[in-house]
């Protein structure tokens, strides 16, 4: 039975990789580098058929004879198949969210990482570029009733992708001029099509009709939440735990603020402490260099405190590409587990958007002050995403299931736990401790507003008040989070739920096991959801 399961799992993995070039590229499988996703009605229908067949086949597996690792992988693979089936057949974002149709990340992945010679990557890029005009014709035909905020954000991102093609592609072309001569016409046509599509989005956004409400509504949001989190907690339980945590962390940040600046442990003292810390901040020209410095600091601290095993993988900190801006302030983009070349992880930070007033820019960098950038680097890089994902890539099993499974709650939960771990060991002193507690408030409020906005019609004013008053956030940060809440759904809940579950696992360190050894064991299983990681860790005890 084990051999039959392995054959089935490998076949399903291959079908998933072939159906979604994003998944293949993210995993580091380059067999599909020449393709774009097929989001036409026929293409989506074919994916749905494949997913239903895969779900039926996996549901018929008798798992009793499998090893524990394969039993976990079976559940992870079945959950992935059913989640993708739900997203394509129920949420159907390809029909109303133009961001789904942006090929920018698929082009950037071939441009930025030298996993193969320039001529080979250019040939794959040429095929993807040649497919862009037709793909955007499909996008125009399937996109209807788009929310205005998605149209506005996508227009900027598509122009960023056009700029990527025009400005970055020729640099790679110079390394392989013979191939570039054949790719250049496709690049020009793709850039024109991308700009034209951005204009079409602008026209839709400027229309009197605001489009559909970006809020999913409770039934669909709760169903998507279940698929996103893979947890035993209900939406109501998550909301209750979040409000309880908000109260608990509020008391902690009040005490820390009083310790820093003196006075009573109250909200006014918190504001005074954060105001003092906010005076030391970077700007658009210096934030990336500051993040590079903080990566050195965090790495040295992890080594000194012996918190978790380090790796020698390269991490490149850079300005976020234009095609990816408008949703998050920073992200970590690692090579996939199936990648065999020695290529870097990217830790990307977005500059403030063009058109922001000087007051809003100042507000943004008061939020992302020097101490908060240290906190951000802990989360995105060391010992957060960069280190955790580097450990995850080293996992090998009987199948490639964990190479394509990516549990948001585990990945984000570890990064938030890493913030707490570093602060509790003294990294950055009280200034970073205050930022870490502020991030705890932000993470908790993220879960509250994710549910309240999509399910309970929370208004912008109510959300902004919660973020600014209870979360002590600057106006620029709160405004950006309001947009992100509307642009996404359920992802903002992964931080809080993941942190709760990862921190609980960390607290179960057996007697006699060092913190580093336990953290290494937590990171040694890829990116499974926390409930499955618990099963694997308990089996090792």
Long-range contacts (C-beta under 8 A, 24 or more apart in sequence): 1-61, 1-62, 1-65, 1-66, 2-65, 2-66, 2-67, 2-70, 2-398, 4-61, 5-61, 5-63, 5-66, 5-70, 5-74, 6-70, 6-398, 6-399, 8-57, 8-58, 8-61, 9-58, 9-73, 9-74, 9-77, 9-399, 9-400, 9-401, 10-399, 10-400, 12-54, 12-57, 12-58, 12-77, 12-81, 13-77, 13-399, 13-400, 13-401, 13-403, 13-404, 15-50, 15-54, 16-54, 16-80, 16-81, 16-84, 16-404, 17-404, 19-46, 19-47, 19-50, 20-47, 20-84, 21-106, 22-105, 22-106, 23-404, 25-105, 25-106, 25-109, 25-336, 26-109, 26-336, 26-406, 27-336, 27-337, 27-338, 27-339, 27-400, 27-403, 27-404, 28-115, 28-335, 28-336, 28-337, 28-338, 28-339, 28-340, 28-403, 29-336, 29-338, 30-115, 30-116, 30-124, 33-110, 33-121, 33-124, 33-127, 33-128, 34-123, 34-124, 34-127, 34-128, 35-127, 35-128, 35-131, 36-103, 36-106, 36-128, 36-131, 36-132, 36-135, 37-135, 39-94, 39-100, 39-101, 39-135, 39-138, 39-139, 39-142, 40-138, 40-141, 40-142, 41-142, 44-88, 44-94, 47-84, 47-88, 48-85, 48-88, 48-89, 51-81, 51-82, 51-84, 51-85, 51-88, 52-85, 54-81, 55-81, 55-82, 55-85, 67-398, 68-535, 68-536, 68-539, 69-397, 69-398, 69-536, 70-397, 70-398, 70-399, 72-528, 72-532, 72-535, 72-536, 73-397, 73-398, 73-399, 73-401, 73-402, 73-405, 74-401, 75-532, 76-401, 76-402, 76-405, 76-528, 76-529, 76-532, 77-401, 77-405, 79-227, 79-230, 79-529, 80-404, 80-405, 82-227, 83-227, 83-228, 86-223, 86-224, 86-227, 87-224, 87-227, 90-220, 90-223, 91-216, 91-220, 91-224, 94-142, 95-142, 95-143, 95-144, 96-143, 96-144, 96-145, 96-146, 96-147, 96-150, 96-211, 96-212, 97-146, 97-147, 97-150, 97-154, 98-139, 98-143, 98-146, 98-150, 98-151, 98-154, 98-158, 98-201, 99-150, 99-153, 99-154, 99-157, 99-487, 101-135, 101-136, 101-138, 101-139, 101-143, 101-154, 102-154, 102-157, 102-158, 102-161, 102-323, 103-128, 103-132, 103-135, 103-161, 104-157, 104-158, 104-160, 104-161, 104-164, 104-321, 104-323, 104-324, 105-323, 105-324, 107-161, 107-164, 107-165, 107-169, 108-164, 108-321, 108-323, 108-324, 111-164, 111-168, 111-169, 111-172, 112-346, 113-335, 113-341, 113-343, 113-344, 114-341, 114-343, 115-335, 115-339, 115-340, 115-341, 115-343, 116-341, 117-176, 118-172, 118-175, 118-176, 118-179, 119-175, 119-176, 119-178, 119-179, 121-172, 122-172, 122-173, 122-176, 122-179, 122-180, 122-183, 123-179, 123-183, 125-169, 125-172, 125-183, 125-187, 126-179, 126-182, 126-183, 126-186, 126-187, 129-165, 129-183, 129-186, 129-187, 129-189, 129-190, 130-186, 130-189, 130-190, 132-189, 132-190, 132-193, 132-194, 133-189, 133-190, 133-193, 136-193, 136-194, 136-196, 136-197, 139-197, 140-197, 140-200, 145-211, 145-212, 146-204, 146-211, 146-212, 147-210, 147-211, 147-212, 147-213, 147-214, 147-486, 148-205, 148-210, 148-211, 149-214, 149-483, 149-486, 149-487, 150-211, 150-214, 150-487, 151-201, 151-202, 151-204, 151-205, 151-211, 152-201, 152-205, 153-326, 153-327, 153-483, 153-487, 154-198, 154-201, 155-198, 155-199, 155-201, 155-202, 155-205, 156-198, 156-322, 156-325, 156-326, 157-322, 157-323, 157-324, 157-325, 157-326, 158-194, 158-195, 158-197, 158-198, 158-201, 158-323, 159-194, 159-195, 159-198, 159-322, 160-321, 160-322, 160-323, 160-324, 160-325, 161-194, 161-322, 161-323, 162-191, 162-194, 162-195, 162-198, 163-322, 163-323, 164-321, 164-322, 164-323, 165-190, 165-191, 165-194, 166-191, 214-486, 214-487, 215-453, 215-454, 215-455, 215-457, 215-486, 216-454, 216-455, 216-489, 217-454, 217-455, 218-454, 218-455, 218-456, 221-451, 221-454, 221-455, 221-489, 221-490, 222-455, 224-489, 224-490, 225-451, 225-490, 225-493, 228-408, 228-409, 228-490, 228-491, 228-493, 228-494, 229-408, 229-409, 229-490, 229-493, 229-494, 229-497, 229-529, 230-407, 230-409, 230-529, 230-531, 230-532, 231-409, 231-497, 231-501, 231-529, 231-530, 231-531, 232-531, 233-497, 235-451, 235-455, 238-447, 238-451, 238-493, 238-496, 238-497, 239-447, 239-448, 239-451, 241-496, 241-500, 242-444, 242-445, 242-447, 242-448, 242-496, 243-448, 245-440, 245-444, 245-496, 246-441, 246-444, 246-445, 246-448, 246-470, 249-437, 249-440, 249-441, 249-444, 250-441, 250-470, 252-437, 252-440, 253-434, 253-437, 253-438, 253-440, 253-441, 253-472, 256-430, 256-433, 256-434, 256-437, 257-434, 259-430, 260-430, 260-431, 260-434, 267-472, 270-472, 271-472, 273-434, 274-434, 274-438, 274-472, 277-369, 277-371, 277-431, 277-434, 277-435, 278-366, 278-367, 278-369, 278-474, 279-369, 280-369, 280-370, 280-371, 281-365, 281-366, 281-368, 281-369, 281-370, 282-365, 282-368, 282-369, 282-370, 282-373, 283-361, 283-365, 284-351, 284-352, 284-361, 287-349, 287-351, 287-365, 287-368, 287-373, 288-317, 288-318, 288-319, 288-349, 290-370, 290-373, 291-317, 291-347, 291-349, 291-373, 291-376, 291-377, 292-317, 294-373, 294-374, 294-376, 294-377, 295-347, 295-377, 295-381, 295-382, 297-374, 297-377, 297-427, 298-374, 298-377, 298-378, 298-381, 298-382, 298-383, 298-422, 298-427, 299-382, 301-422, 301-425, 301-427, 302-382, 302-383, 302-387, 302-422, 305-425, 306-514, 306-515, 306-516, 307-383, 307-421, 307-422, 307-425, 307-515, 307-516, 307-519, 308-383, 308-387, 308-515, 308-516, 308-519, 308-520, 308-523, 309-391, 309-516, 309-519, 309-520, 310-387, 311-387, 311-390, 311-391, 313-344, 313-345, 313-386, 313-390, 314-342, 314-343, 314-344, 314-345, 315-344, 315-345, 315-346, 315-347, 315-381, 315-382, 315-386, 316-344, 316-345, 316-346, 316-347, 317-346, 317-347, 317-348, 317-349, 317-381, 318-346, 318-347, 318-348, 318-349, 319-348, 319-349, 319-350, 319-351, 320-348, 320-349, 320-350, 320-351, 321-348, 324-348, 324-350, 325-350, 325-353, 326-353, 326-483, 326-487, 327-483, 327-484, 327-487, 327-488, 328-484, 329-368, 329-376, 329-480, 330-376, 330-380, 331-380, 332-380, 332-381, 332-384, 332-385, 332-386, 332-389, 334-385, 334-386, 334-389, 334-390, 334-393, 335-393, 336-393, 336-403, 337-392, 337-393, 337-395, 337-400, 337-402, 337-403, 337-526, 338-400, 338-403, 339-393, 345-386, 345-389, 345-390, 347-377, 347-380, 347-381, 347-385, 347-386, 349-376, 352-476, 356-476, 360-475, 360-476, 360-479, 361-476, 363-474, 363-475, 363-476, 363-477, 364-474, 364-476, 364-477, 364-480, 366-474, 367-473, 367-474, 367-476, 367-477, 368-477, 369-435, 371-428, 371-431, 371-432, 371-434, 371-435, 372-435, 372-438, 374-427, 374-428, 374-432, 374-435, 375-419, 375-428, 375-432, 375-435, 375-436, 375-439, 378-415, 378-418, 378-419, 378-422, 378-427, 379-415, 379-416, 379-418, 379-419, 379-439, 380-415, 383-418, 383-421, 383-422, 383-519, 384-414, 384-415, 384-418, 384-419, 385-411, 385-414, 385-415, 387-523, 388-414, 388-415, 388-418, 388-523, 389-527, 391-520, 391-523, 391-524, 392-523, 392-525, 392-526, 392-527, 394-524, 395-524, 395-525, 395-526, 397-526, 402-525, 402-526, 402-527, 402-528, 403-526, 405-526, 405-527, 405-528, 406-527, 407-498, 407-527, 407-528, 407-529, 407-530, 408-491, 408-494, 408-498, 409-494, 409-497, 409-498, 409-501, 409-502, 409-529, 409-530, 410-498, 410-501, 410-502, 410-527, 410-528, 410-529, 410-530, 410-533, 411-494, 411-498, 411-527, 412-494, 412-495, 412-498, 412-499, 413-494, 413-495, 413-497, 413-498, 413-499, 413-500, 413-501, 413-502, 413-503, 413-530, 414-498, 414-502, 414-522, 414-523, 415-495, 416-440, 416-443, 416-495, 416-498, 416-499, 416-502, 417-499, 417-502, 417-503, 417-506, 420-503, 421-506, 438-471, 438-472, 438-473, 441-470, 441-471, 441-472, 442-467, 442-471, 442-473, 442-481, 443-495, 443-496, 443-499, 444-496, 445-470, 445-471, 446-481, 446-492, 446-493, 446-495, 446-496, 447-492, 447-493, 447-495, 447-496, 447-497, 449-481, 449-485, 449-492, 450-485, 450-489, 450-490, 450-491, 450-492, 450-493, 451-493, 453-485, 453-486, 454-485, 454-489, 498-530, 501-530, 501-531, 501-534, 502-530, 504-530, 505-530, 505-533, 505-534, 505-537, 508-537, 510-541
